[in-house]
Amino acid sequence: MDISEKLFCSTCDQTFQNHQEQREHYKLDWHRFNLKQRLKDKPLLSALDFEKQSSTGDLSSISGSEDSDSASEEDLQTLDRERATFEKLSRPPGFYPHRVLFQNAQGQFLYAYRC
């Protein structure tokens, strides 16, 4: 069985040449916006469409800095479960994630990373 070593963002449908590019992508407002859209089951935007809409002021704050309340641990766990389920359904055949999510008997979530 072949395991792809390709660096890929399934949310934005982007490939990367190295880990630095991938880390920088995850910090972009475009990526954060698409993550929020995906969790709300709304359409995702291409980089070009995002730039057009954000330059005209059609989009609200992406960073979340306008929100005074931070997300609760329960909200984060729910988002992680939803994201994991969605990513599992949208993975191409033969794709194996580098990170696996487990839940222990106390209800805590733990990630295991493949090296």
Secondary structure per residue as TSV (DSSP state, phi and psi in degrees):
chain	resnum	aa	ss	phi	psi
A	1	M	-	360.0	131.4
A	2	D	-	-89.6	136.3
A	3	I	-	-113.1	123.9
A	4	S	-	-71.8	135.5
A	5	E	-	-100.6	7.4
A	6	K	-	-65.7	135.3
A	7	L	E	-87.5	126.6
A	8	F	E	-148.3	140.1
A	9	C	E	-106.5	110.1
A	10	S	T	-72.3	-21.7
A	11	T	T	-70.9	-47.8
A	12	C	T	-99.6	-0.4
A	13	D	T	57.1	50.5
A	14	Q	E	-121.7	142.7
A	15	T	E	-109.0	157.0
A	16	F	E	-131.4	151.0
A	17	Q	S	-83.3	-27.5
A	18	N	S	-152.8	172.0
A	19	H	H	-67.5	-31.8
A	20	Q	H	-62.8	-45.3
A	21	E	H	-58.7	-43.6
A	22	Q	H	-63.4	-45.8
A	23	R	H	-62.1	-41.2
A	24	E	H	-64.4	-38.4
A	25	H	H	-60.7	-42.1
A	26	Y	H	-66.0	-15.8
A	27	K	T	-90.3	-10.3
A	28	L	S	-70.4	144.8
A	29	D	H	-60.5	-35.2
A	30	W	H	-59.6	-46.1
A	31	H	H	-64.3	-44.9
A	32	R	H	-62.5	-40.0
A	33	F	H	-62.1	-47.3
A	34	N	H	-63.7	-35.6
A	35	L	H	-60.7	-45.4
A	36	K	H	-64.6	-40.2
A	37	Q	H	-62.9	-43.9
A	38	R	H	-61.6	-42.7
A	39	L	H	-67.1	-25.3
A	40	K	T	-93.5	5.0
A	41	D	T	57.3	40.1
A	42	K	-	-109.6	161.8
A	43	P	-	-65.7	144.5
A	44	L	-	-86.2	157.0
A	45	L	-	-110.2	145.3
A	46	S	-	-73.4	166.2
A	47	A	H	-59.6	-41.3
A	48	L	H	-65.1	-46.4
A	49	D	H	-63.9	-38.1
A	50	F	H	-62.9	-45.2
A	51	E	H	-60.7	-43.2
A	52	K	H	-61.1	-48.2
A	53	Q	H	-70.6	-36.3
A	54	S	H	-74.0	-30.2
A	55	S	H	-74.4	-24.2
A	56	T	T	-93.0	-2.0
A	57	G	T	80.5	16.8
A	58	D	-	-75.7	-13.0
A	59	L	S	-109.1	143.4
A	60	S	-	-81.4	-178.1
A	61	S	-	-57.0	132.2
A	62	I	S	-96.1	-32.7
A	63	S	S	-70.1	-19.9
A	64	G	-	86.1	7.2
A	65	S	T	-68.6	-17.7
A	66	E	T	-74.5	-20.5
A	67	D	-	-83.2	127.5
A	68	S	S	-82.2	-25.2
A	69	D	S	-92.6	136.4
A	70	S	-	-88.8	159.7
A	71	A	-	-68.4	141.1
A	72	S	-	-76.6	163.6
A	73	E	H	-59.3	-39.1
A	74	E	H	-63.5	-42.2
A	75	D	H	-61.3	-43.0
A	76	L	H	-64.6	-40.0
A	77	Q	H	-65.5	-40.7
A	78	T	H	-63.0	-44.3
A	79	L	H	-62.4	-41.1
A	80	D	H	-61.7	-43.4
A	81	R	H	-64.7	-43.9
A	82	E	H	-63.5	-43.6
A	83	R	H	-63.4	-43.6
A	84	A	H	-61.6	-42.1
A	85	T	H	-64.5	-45.6
A	86	F	H	-64.2	-44.6
A	87	E	H	-64.4	-36.1
A	88	K	H	-62.5	-39.7
A	89	L	H	-72.8	-28.3
A	90	S	H	-99.9	3.2
A	91	R	-	-71.8	140.8
A	92	P	-	-71.1	154.7
A	93	P	T	-58.7	140.6
A	94	G	T	84.6	3.7
A	95	F	-	-91.3	130.2
A	96	Y	-	-124.5	125.9
A	97	P	-	-69.4	155.2
A	98	H	S	-82.9	-16.1
A	99	R	E	-128.6	135.9
A	100	V	E	-123.7	137.3
A	101	L	E	-101.4	129.5
A	102	F	E	-122.0	153.5
A	103	Q	E	-122.4	125.9
A	104	N	-	-85.6	179.8
A	105	A	T	-64.2	-23.9
A	106	Q	T	-85.8	0.8
A	107	G	S	86.4	5.5
A	108	Q	-	-80.1	146.4
A	109	F	E	-99.2	134.4
A	110	L	E	-127.5	138.7
A	111	Y	E	-103.8	140.6
A	112	A	E	-117.8	132.5
A	113	Y	E	-108.6	138.1
A	114	R	-	-85.6	130.1
A	115	C	-	-104.5	360.0
